[in-house]
Amino acid sequence: MRIVPILMAVLVSALIYAFVFERSRLANMLPDNPQDAAEAAQIDESPQLADEPMRVVVQRSSAREVESTVTLRGQTEADRVVELRAETSGLVTSEPEPKGSLVERGEVLCRLDPAAREAALQEARARLSEAKARVPEAESRLQEARARREEAEINYSAAENLVGEGFTSQSRLAATRAALRSAEAAVQSAKSGVEAARAGIEGARASVASAEKEIERLRITAPFRGVLETDTAEIGSLLQPGGLCVTVLQLDPITLVGFVSELQVARVALGAPATARTASGRTVSGEVSFLSRSADQTTRTFRVEIRVPNPDLTLRDGETAEITVEAEGKAAHLLPQSALTLDDAGTLGLRLVEDDRRVTFVPVTLLRDTPNGVWLTGLPDAADVIVIGQDYVTEGVRVRPVYQELGQ
């Protein structure tokens, strides 16, 4: 009974050896397949069929005007972000405003204690009044000096006449000449006094303006209508020059910021309509307000800004958004993506059938991808495109086109 398993094992081993190592010999010993033999005989009997053109499926396509768009990924940004800081030192005397509050332009956000600034302003105004009072005094002195000069001129003229007639001495003439020179110097001195008095007025006015400006700096106001991003400075806190009072955001209008590649930047234009869908699901629209002329050195992309109205302030700073910018329409063909192929140089394109039924290769540019196919540019207005069999033919060969209607 033990020899039967041994014989079965030997038999199985022999069959495995014959099937693996002697497979070709076994195949030669078996009879040919009747169907294969018939097909071989048919091929031998009609060798002229090998010269017939290959059948390909062709779709007739016509160009259509397609709205072109550029899609960007970006985010919202506040139109303006301003940190309001103190220009002078002082204690905060106003109640703090909580962050998130809406503020109007000109609204006081931080008020500082004036301390001695009011007294300094009153002192500057008093000095201005004093300087103004000095002007009439200086002008009267000028008038007095001019009168004395006229008297000296008359005396000198009379002395010259008397000397010429011999009725007075040369010493008298010299004395009158000296008096005239002294009167002229007094006039110049009086004029300088008038100018000094007027300069004093201007200096006093500058002191008054400086004191008034210092008092204006005690009120830190909102430069525009916006939202407080931080709490205002706490009452009683000391603000030094440069100390932060509050940060204000302007969210109406709000700015959408994206970056476009250098391959598509030429399709974006200032003023172009744009739409965006935020991560929260809201859809907004605006227009391109800025297109950078300089590329980012790291990403080689260009900054694009779209201004969007936001009167209800529902859009927040920093929301992610998918931005679609409308570009100039182009003539394009809608074709199945499977029709695309590559030439020997690796260029993306399509194979077309010419009027003489010869194949030609045309490079194309992908404009947009849709569920119904791809929009392509670079083709003539009307083209017969090979959609099945394009990978089995080469440029210049004759084919037998089988035309397919759209939708088949």
BELLINSUL-V992604 format. One record per backbone hydrogen bond with DSSP energy under -1.0 kcal/mol. CO is the residue of the C=O (numbers start at 1). NH is the residue of the N-H. E is the energy in kcal/mol with one decimal. If there is no record, write none. Layout:
# BELLINSUL-V992604
CO:NH:E
CO:NH:E
This chain:
# BELLINSUL-V992604
3:7:-2.2
4:8:-2.4
5:9:-2.2
6:10:-2.1
7:11:-2.3
8:12:-2.5
9:13:-2.2
10:14:-2.0
11:15:-2.3
12:16:-2.4
13:17:-2.2
14:18:-2.4
15:19:-2.4
16:20:-2.2
17:21:-2.6
22:26:-1.8
23:27:-2.2
24:28:-1.9
25:29:-1.5
26:30:-1.1
33:37:-2.3
34:38:-2.0
35:39:-2.3
36:40:-2.4
37:41:-2.3
38:42:-2.4
39:43:-2.3
40:44:-2.3
41:45:-2.2
42:46:-1.6
46:49:-1.2
47:50:-1.3
48:51:-1.2
49:52:-1.4
54:400:-3.4
56:402:-2.6
57:387:-2.4
57:388:-1.5
58:404:-3.2
59:385:-2.7
61:383:-2.5
64:332:-2.8
66:330:-2.1
68:327:-3.5
70:325:-3.1
72:323:-2.5
74:321:-2.5
75:257:-3.0
76:318:-1.9
77:255:-2.7
80:250:-2.6
82:248:-2.9
84:245:-3.3
84:246:-1.2
86:242:-3.3
90:239:-2.6
91:113:-2.3
92:236:-3.0
97:232:-2.0
98:101:-1.3
101:228:-2.3
103:226:-1.9
104:107:-1.9
107:222:-2.1
110:220:-3.1
111:93:-3.4
114:117:-2.1
116:120:-1.9
117:121:-2.0
118:122:-2.2
119:123:-2.4
120:124:-2.1
121:125:-2.1
122:126:-2.1
123:127:-2.2
124:128:-1.6
125:129:-2.1
126:130:-2.4
127:131:-2.5
128:132:-2.2
129:133:-1.8
130:134:-1.2
134:138:-2.2
135:139:-2.5
136:140:-2.3
137:141:-2.0
138:142:-1.7
139:143:-2.1
140:144:-2.4
141:145:-2.3
142:146:-2.2
143:147:-2.0
144:148:-2.1
145:149:-1.9
146:150:-2.1
147:151:-2.1
148:152:-2.4
149:153:-2.3
150:154:-2.1
151:155:-2.4
152:156:-2.3
153:157:-2.2
154:158:-2.4
155:159:-2.3
156:160:-2.1
157:161:-1.9
158:162:-2.4
159:163:-2.4
160:164:-2.0
161:165:-1.5
162:167:-2.5
169:173:-1.3
170:174:-2.4
171:175:-2.1
172:176:-2.1
173:177:-2.0
174:178:-2.3
175:179:-2.2
176:180:-2.0
177:181:-2.3
178:182:-2.2
179:183:-2.1
180:184:-2.3
181:185:-2.1
182:186:-2.0
183:187:-1.8
184:188:-1.9
185:189:-2.3
186:190:-2.2
187:191:-2.4
188:192:-2.2
189:193:-1.9
190:194:-2.0
191:195:-2.3
192:196:-2.6
193:197:-2.2
194:198:-2.4
195:199:-2.6
196:200:-2.2
197:201:-1.5
198:202:-1.9
199:203:-2.6
200:204:-2.3
201:205:-2.6
202:206:-2.3
203:207:-2.0
204:208:-2.3
205:209:-2.8
206:210:-2.5
207:211:-2.2
208:212:-2.7
209:213:-2.6
210:214:-2.2
211:215:-1.7
212:216:-2.2
213:217:-1.9
215:218:-1.3
216:219:-1.8
218:112:-2.7
220:109:-3.1
220:110:-1.6
222:106:-3.1
226:103:-2.5
227:249:-2.9
228:100:-3.1
234:237:-1.8
237:92:-2.5
239:90:-1.7
240:243:-3.0
243:86:-2.7
246:84:-2.8
247:229:-3.1
248:82:-2.5
249:227:-2.6
250:79:-1.8
250:80:-1.0
254:308:-2.9
255:77:-3.3
256:306:-2.5
257:75:-2.1
258:304:-3.1
260:302:-2.7
261:264:-1.1
261:265:-1.1
264:267:-1.6
265:268:-1.3
269:272:-1.8
272:288:-2.1
273:326:-2.4
274:286:-2.6
275:324:-3.3
276:284:-2.5
277:322:-2.4
278:281:-1.9
282:278:-2.7
284:276:-2.5
286:274:-2.3
287:307:-1.8
288:271:-2.6
290:305:-2.5
296:300:-2.2
301:296:-3.0
302:260:-2.5
303:292:-2.8
304:258:-2.5
305:289:-2.6
305:290:-1.5
306:256:-3.1
307:287:-1.2
308:254:-2.6
310:313:-1.3
316:319:-1.2
319:76:-2.1
320:279:-2.1
321:74:-2.7
322:277:-1.9
323:72:-3.4
324:275:-2.5
325:70:-2.6
330:66:-2.9
332:64:-2.8
333:376:-2.6
335:374:-2.9
336:339:-1.7
337:340:-1.5
341:349:-2.4
343:346:-1.8
347:343:-1.5
348:364:-1.6
349:341:-2.3
350:362:-2.7
351:386:-2.8
352:360:-2.2
354:357:-1.8
357:399:-2.2
358:354:-2.7
359:396:-3.2
360:352:-3.1
362:350:-2.3
365:377:-2.2
368:375:-2.9
370:373:-1.3
373:370:-2.8
374:335:-2.3
375:367:-3.1
375:368:-1.2
376:333:-2.5
377:365:-2.3
381:63:-2.7
383:61:-3.0
384:353:-2.2
385:59:-3.2
388:57:-2.0
389:392:-1.5
394:397:-1.5
397:359:-2.0
400:56:-1.6
402:58:-2.6
405:408:-1.8
